[in-house]
C-alpha cells in the first residue's frame, strides 16, 4: 500500500477501483508466486489507472507494486505493457479472498510471458510494496535488487531512493516511500520501538515498529532494540509528521544493509 502524489521520488501503490470481484469458487487456495494461477480471463481493456479489466467485468489491481509518483516518464511504458495485453488471456490469482473496501481486486496477473508485476519490477518500472505475500517476497526482492544494481528505470541515478538525512524528506509525504539511512538511536514506549534517524526526533526521520512486529523480529532472530548505528532500507507509508514519520506494517519492510 490513499493520498495524492507528492513531489520528487515518492511512491504510490498501483491500484484500480473496481466494484466486481471474481467468484469465490475461482479464488485459489493459495494465491502466491509459484502457487495456483487462478481463473483465466481475456483482457478487455487496460485501466482505469494502471490496471486491467477482464471481459467478465472484473477490474484488477496489480498487487504488491509501487511506482514513483513524480516519475511520470515511467507511466507510459507501464501503460504500453498493459495495452499490449488487451485481447490476450491471462491467469488471475487474487491475493485476498474478498475485495477491499473500495471494491478493488488485488491480484497476481500471469500473462503468456510470465508474471506481469514481476516483469515490471525487473524492468525497473516498479518497486516491491511491503504488503507482498510471503511466497512472492524473495522473487520480487531479487528482481528489484537486480534492477537497482543495473540502474534500470526508477533506479537510474538513485531516483527511486530517498535519504533519511534529506532535510526536505517530510515534504515528500503523504505517500509510499523507500528510504535509506543510518539509525542513530532506538527508543521504546509502551512496547513500541522508535527508530530515530537523527538526534532531534521533532525534525528528523523516524520509523515506528509496532509491538506485534517487535515480537516478529525477535522470533526471526533480530533484536530491533540493537539496530542503532545500523544502515537500513525501509519502505511504507510516510506522513508529514516532524521530519517524516513511517510505521512499519511488515518485518521485511526493513532491510539491514550493514552490520
C-alpha positions, 0 to 999 in steps of 0.5 A: 500500500490513499493520498495524492502524489507528492513531489520528487521520488515518492511512491504510490501503490498501483491500484484500480477501483473496481466494484466486481470481484471474481467468484469465490469458487475461482479464488485459489487456495493459495494465491502466491508466486509459484502457487495456483494461477487462478481463473483465466480471463481475456483482457478487455481493456487496460485501466482505469489507472494502471490496471486491467479489466477482464471481459467478465467485468472484473477490474484488477489491481496489480498487487504488491507494486509501487511506482514513483509518483513524480516519475511520470516518464515511467507511466507510459511504458507501464501503460504500453505493457498493459495495452499490449495485453488487451485481447490476450488471456491471462491467469488471475490469482487474487491475493485476498479472498474478498475485495477491499473496501473500495471494491478493488481486486488485488491480484497476481496477473500471469500473462503468456510471458510470465508474471506481469508485476514481476516483469515490471519490477525487473524492468525497473518500472516498479518497486516491491510494496511491503504488503507482498505475500510471503511466497512472492517476497524473495522473487520480487526482492531479487528482481528489484535488487537486480534492477537497482544494481543495473540502474534500470528505470526508477533506479537510474541515478538513485531516483527511486531512493530517498535519504533519511538525512534529506532535510526536505524528506517530510515534504515528500509525504503523504505517500509510499516511500523507500528510504535509506539511512543510518539509525542513530538511536532506538527508543521504546514506549509502551512496547513500541520501538522508535527508530530515530534517524537523527538526534532531534526526533521533532525534525528528523526521520523516524520509523515506528515498529509496532509491538506485534512486529517487535515480537516478529523480529525477535522470533526471526532472530533480530533484536530491533532494540540493537539496530542503532548505528545500523544502515537500513532500507525501509519502505511504507507509508510516510506522513508529514509528521516532524521530519517524516514519520513511517510505521512499519506494517511488515518485518521485511519492510526493513532491510539491514544493509550493514552490520 
